Amino acid sequence: MSVDPNIDYMSHDPSDDETPSDDPRQREMQELEKRMRAALATKENPLHDDESTHDRLKQTRSGDAAEDSSSDEA
């Protein structure tokens, strides 16, 4: 069995499902990374012809704002 010498074993794995950091700046970066990963096109969720990653990121941001406002009203 061969081993890829270019593998970075210390790289971040989004499937780790880390708990948010206590540091507000670090937590903000973790949330941004999560939103950016969700906005990327995948085989299961491809971009439409008239859609860009930037558009999808804006949609997730507005969706997060809608969720925040609905949870504030509850």
C-alpha positions in Angstrom: 0.0 0.0 0.0 1.5 3.3 -1.0 1.3 6.5 1.0 0.8 9.9 -0.5 3.8 12.0 0.6 1.9 15.3 0.1 -0.9 14.6 2.7 -1.1 17.2 5.4 -2.1 15.2 8.4 -2.5 18.4 10.5 -4.9 20.1 8.1 -8.4 21.0 9.1 -11.1 18.4 8.5 -14.6 19.9 8.3 -16.1 16.6 9.2 -14.5 16.8 12.7 -17.5 18.8 13.9 -15.4 20.8 16.3 -17.1 22.7 19.1 -16.9 26.5 18.7 -13.9 28.2 20.2 -14.2 30.3 23.4 -12.2 33.1 21.6 -14.8 35.3 19.8 -12.4 36.0 16.9 -11.6 32.3 16.4 -15.3 31.5 16.6 -16.1 34.1 14.0 -13.6 32.5 11.6 -15.0 29.1 12.3 -18.5 30.3 11.4 -17.2 32.0 8.3 -15.4 28.8 7.2 -18.6 26.9 7.7 -20.6 29.3 5.6 -18.0 29.3 2.9 -17.8 25.5 2.7 -21.6 25.4 2.5 -21.6 27.9 -0.4 -19.2 25.9 -2.5 -20.6 23.9 -5.3 -20.5 20.1 -4.9 -21.6 17.2 -7.0 -24.7 16.9 -4.8 -25.4 20.6 -4.8 -24.1 22.1 -8.1 -24.3 25.8 -9.0 -27.1 26.8 -11.4 -26.3 28.5 -14.7 -27.2 31.9 -13.3 -25.7 31.4 -9.8 -22.2 32.1 -8.5 -20.5 31.1 -5.3 -20.7 34.7 -4.2 -24.5 34.7 -4.7 -24.8 31.5 -2.8 -22.7 32.9 0.1 -25.0 36.0 0.2 -28.0 33.7 0.4 -26.6 31.7 3.3 -25.8 35.0 5.1 -29.3 36.3 4.6 -30.7 32.9 5.7 -28.6 33.1 8.9 -29.9 36.6 9.5 -33.5 35.3 9.1 -32.9 32.5 11.5 -31.4 34.9 14.1 -34.3 37.2 13.9 -36.8 34.4 14.2 -35.0 33.0 17.2 -35.0 36.5 18.8 -38.7 36.7 18.5 -39.4 33.4 20.1 
